[in-house]
Amino acid sequence: MAQDGTSIPTVEEAITTAIEFETKVRDTYLKAVEAATDETGRRVFKLLAKEEQGHLDYLNSRLDEWHKTGHVTPEKLATVVPPSEVIEDRASALRDKLAGEDRGEEVKMLMKAEEVEIETSNFYELMVNTLKDEAREMFARFLEIEQGHLAIVRAEIDALSGTGYFFEFGEFNLENG
């Protein structure tokens, strides 16, 4: 039993629930790609959707391993997200750079993304606090990555709300982390 009185999920239940969360986050970003009016916004949303798909692939492989062996090996999970300090520094610089047109639609999409990233991060935090051993380690890495996504989303909301300029990711190479 967990500290809050709820039952502790099995590793299989935790992974299955994580797949549901990651699917919801990925789908949110895919919808944002379609609705974005700004090319930079589309590029960022595509990149985040691609990363979330990678999370789904990873989780499905861990679920397969669980079914076959009864264990889960927390293999390295890479991210394209830079450290939060880099995100915050870049957003701060961009807020001062340009005042621009209305980006209300992007802000709405980002607020939805923020909501699903918070839900997902909260789930991973709960798993870190309740599961043991390899599963805890695996979910700790997911929590770290999702908090990075949340930092990006919040920096973009801040940049858009402050200046109307979309947070420009081209200043550093996301493909190489």
C-alpha positions in Angstrom: 0.0 0.0 0.0 1.3 3.5 -0.9 1.7 6.3 1.6 -1.5 7.9 0.3 -3.5 4.7 1.0 -3.7 3.6 -2.7 -2.5 0.2 -3.8 1.0 0.1 -5.4 0.7 -0.8 -9.1 2.5 -3.7 -10.5 5.4 -3.0 -12.9 3.1 -4.1 -15.8 0.3 -1.8 -14.7 2.8 1.1 -14.3 4.2 0.6 -17.8 0.8 0.2 -19.4 -0.4 3.4 -17.7 2.8 5.2 -18.8 2.1 4.1 -22.4 -1.4 5.7 -22.1 0.2 9.0 -20.8 2.8 9.0 -23.4 0.2 8.4 -26.2 -1.8 11.3 -24.9 1.2 13.6 -24.8 2.4 12.5 -28.3 -1.1 13.1 -29.7 -1.3 16.5 -28.2 2.0 17.5 -30.0 0.8 16.0 -33.3 -2.4 18.1 -33.1 -0.3 21.1 -32.3 1.8 20.4 -35.4 -1.3 20.5 -37.6 -2.7 23.7 -36.0 0.5 25.7 -35.6 0.7 28.7 -37.8 4.4 29.3 -37.3 7.1 27.1 -38.9 9.3 27.2 -35.8 6.3 26.1 -33.8 5.6 23.2 -36.1 9.3 22.2 -36.0 9.3 22.2 -32.2 6.0 20.3 -31.9 7.2 17.7 -34.5 10.4 17.2 -32.5 8.6 16.8 -29.2 6.0 14.4 -30.9 9.0 12.4 -32.3 10.5 12.2 -28.8 7.2 11.1 -27.3 7.0 8.4 -29.9 10.4 7.2 -28.9 9.2 7.0 -25.3 6.3 4.8 -26.5 8.7 2.6 -28.4 10.9 2.3 -25.4 8.0 1.5 -23.0 6.6 -1.1 -25.4 10.0 -2.8 -25.5 10.1 -2.7 -21.6 6.6 -4.2 -21.5 7.7 -7.0 -23.9 10.7 -7.7 -21.7 8.5 -7.8 -18.6 6.2 -10.3 -20.3 9.1 -12.5 -21.4 11.3 -12.4 -18.2 9.3 -10.9 -15.3 12.0 -8.2 -15.1 12.5 -4.8 -16.7 16.0 -3.5 -17.6 16.1 0.4 -17.5 18.1 0.8 -20.7 19.5 4.3 -21.6 16.8 6.7 -22.6 18.2 9.6 -24.6 16.5 13.0 -25.0 16.8 15.8 -27.5 15.9 18.3 -24.7 18.7 20.5 -23.6 19.2 21.2 -19.9 16.6 23.5 -18.3 19.2 26.2 -17.7 19.8 26.4 -21.4 16.1 26.6 -22.1 15.6 29.4 -19.5 18.6 31.4 -20.7 17.4 31.2 -24.4 13.8 32.1 -23.5 15.0 35.1 -21.5 17.2 36.3 -24.4 14.3 35.9 -26.8 11.8 37.8 -24.7 14.0 40.8 -25.1 14.7 40.2 -28.8 11.4 40.9 -30.7 7.9 42.1 -30.2 5.6 40.4 -32.7 2.3 39.3 -34.0 -0.5 37.5 -32.2 0.5 33.9 -31.3 -2.7 33.1 -29.4 -3.2 29.8 -31.1 0.3 28.6 -30.2 -0.2 29.7 -26.6 -3.5 27.6 -26.4 -1.7 24.6 -27.8 1.2 25.1 -25.4 -1.2 25.4 -22.5 -2.7 22.0 -23.4 0.8 20.6 -23.8 1.7 22.0 -20.3 -1.4 20.3 -18.9 -0.6 16.9 -20.3 3.1 17.2 -19.4 2.2 18.0 -15.8 -0.2 15.0 -15.6 2.5 12.8 -17.0 5.2 14.1 -14.7 3.0 13.6 -11.7 2.4 10.0 -12.7 6.1 9.4 -13.1 6.8 11.0 -9.7 4.3 8.7 -8.1 5.9 5.7 -9.7 9.4 6.8 -8.5 8.0 7.2 -5.0 6.2 3.8 -5.0 8.0 1.3 -7.2 11.3 -0.4 -6.4 14.6 -1.3 -8.1 14.8 -1.2 -11.9 11.3 0.1 -12.4 11.9 3.0 -10.1 15.1 3.8 -12.0 13.4 3.7 -15.4 10.6 6.0 -14.2 13.1 8.4 -12.6 14.6 8.9 -16.1 11.2 9.5 -17.6 10.4 12.0 -14.9 13.6 13.9 -15.6 12.9 14.0 -19.4 9.2 15.0 -18.9 10.3 17.8 -16.6 12.6 19.0 -19.4 9.6 19.0 -21.8 7.6 21.0 -19.2 10.5 23.5 -19.0 10.4 24.0 -22.8 6.7 24.4 -22.9 6.7 26.9 -20.0 9.6 28.8 -21.6 7.7 29.0 -24.8 4.5 30.1 -23.1 6.5 32.8 -21.3 8.2 33.9 -24.4 5.0 34.1 -26.4 3.0 35.8 -23.7 5.8 38.3 -23.1 6.7 39.3 -26.7 4.6 37.3 -29.2 7.8 35.8 -30.5 8.0 32.0 -30.6 10.8 30.5 -28.6 13.5 29.9 -31.3 15.1 26.5 -30.9 17.5 27.0 -33.8 20.0 28.6 -31.4 21.2 25.1 -30.3 21.2 21.7 -31.8 18.3 19.6 -30.4 19.2 16.5 -32.4 22.5 16.2 -30.5 21.1 17.0 -27.1 
